[in-house]
Amino acid sequence: MHYVYLLKSKINSSLYVGRTDNLEKRIEEHNKGYVISTQEHMPFELIYYEAYLHPEDATMRECKLKHHGSVIGHLKKRVKNSLKS
């Protein structure tokens, strides 16, 4: 599986969106300081993830969440829409 995930810093509530094929290992890497872009915001908690069969789908979703509007706003809209169904 290929995952798109959302992490939240436990020290300052900053958010980080990423993509991986090993979710547990990647979160551990973030929390051990191996990821340069998130080192200053450790530790993190996983607050959301999506799983995809194909890596291209995960890449497209990660890009959309990172570069097209508010991540939180998008996820809130998704949850709200799922409650209507």
C-alpha positions as CSV (number, residue, x, y, z in Angstrom):
1,M,0.0,0.0,0.0
2,H,1.0,3.6,-0.5
3,Y,-0.1,6.2,2.1
4,V,-0.7,9.9,2.3
5,Y,-0.6,11.1,5.9
6,L,-1.1,14.1,8.0
7,L,1.1,14.7,11.1
8,K,0.5,17.2,13.8
9,S,3.3,18.5,16.0
10,K,2.8,18.0,19.7
11,I,4.8,21.1,20.6
12,N,3.3,23.7,18.3
13,S,0.4,22.1,16.4
14,S,2.1,22.6,13.0
15,L,0.9,20.2,10.3
16,Y,2.9,18.1,7.8
17,V,1.6,16.2,4.8
18,G,3.7,13.3,3.4
19,R,3.6,10.1,1.4
20,T,5.2,6.7,2.0
21,D,4.9,3.0,1.4
22,N,5.7,2.2,5.1
23,L,3.6,4.4,7.3
24,E,4.9,3.1,10.7
25,K,8.5,3.4,9.7
26,R,8.0,6.9,8.2
27,I,6.4,8.3,11.4
28,E,9.2,6.9,13.4
29,E,11.7,8.6,11.1
30,H,9.9,11.9,11.7
31,N,9.9,11.5,15.4
32,K,13.6,10.5,15.5
33,G,14.6,13.6,13.6
34,Y,15.7,11.9,10.4
35,V,13.4,14.1,8.3
36,I,15.1,17.5,7.9
37,S,12.0,19.4,7.1
38,T,10.2,18.4,10.3
39,Q,13.1,18.2,12.8
40,E,12.3,21.4,14.6
41,H,8.7,20.4,15.2
42,M,9.1,17.0,16.9
43,P,7.4,15.0,18.2
44,F,4.5,14.3,15.9
45,E,1.2,12.4,16.1
46,L,-0.5,10.8,13.2
47,I,-3.9,12.5,12.8
48,Y,-5.1,11.2,9.4
49,Y,-4.0,8.9,6.6
50,E,-5.3,7.5,3.3
51,A,-4.2,4.3,1.6
52,Y,-3.8,3.8,-2.1
53,L,-3.0,0.7,-4.2
54,H,-0.9,2.7,-6.8
55,P,2.0,5.0,-6.0
56,E,0.9,7.5,-8.6
57,D,-2.5,8.0,-6.9
58,A,-0.7,8.7,-3.5
59,T,1.6,11.1,-5.2
60,M,-1.2,13.0,-6.9
61,R,-3.2,13.2,-3.6
62,E,-0.1,14.4,-1.6
63,C,0.4,17.1,-4.2
64,K,-3.2,18.2,-4.1
65,L,-3.2,18.5,-0.3
66,K,0.1,20.4,-0.2
67,H,-0.4,22.8,-3.1
68,H,-4.2,23.4,-3.5
69,G,-5.7,25.2,-0.6
70,S,-6.0,24.5,3.0
71,V,-5.3,20.9,4.1
72,I,-7.4,21.1,7.1
73,G,-10.3,22.8,5.2
74,H,-10.2,20.1,2.6
75,L,-10.2,17.3,5.2
76,K,-13.1,18.9,7.2
77,K,-15.1,19.1,3.9
78,R,-14.4,15.5,3.3
79,V,-15.6,14.4,6.7
80,K,-18.7,16.6,6.4
81,N,-19.6,15.1,3.0
82,S,-19.2,11.6,4.3
83,L,-21.7,12.3,7.1
84,K,-24.3,13.3,4.6
85,S,-24.1,9.9,2.8
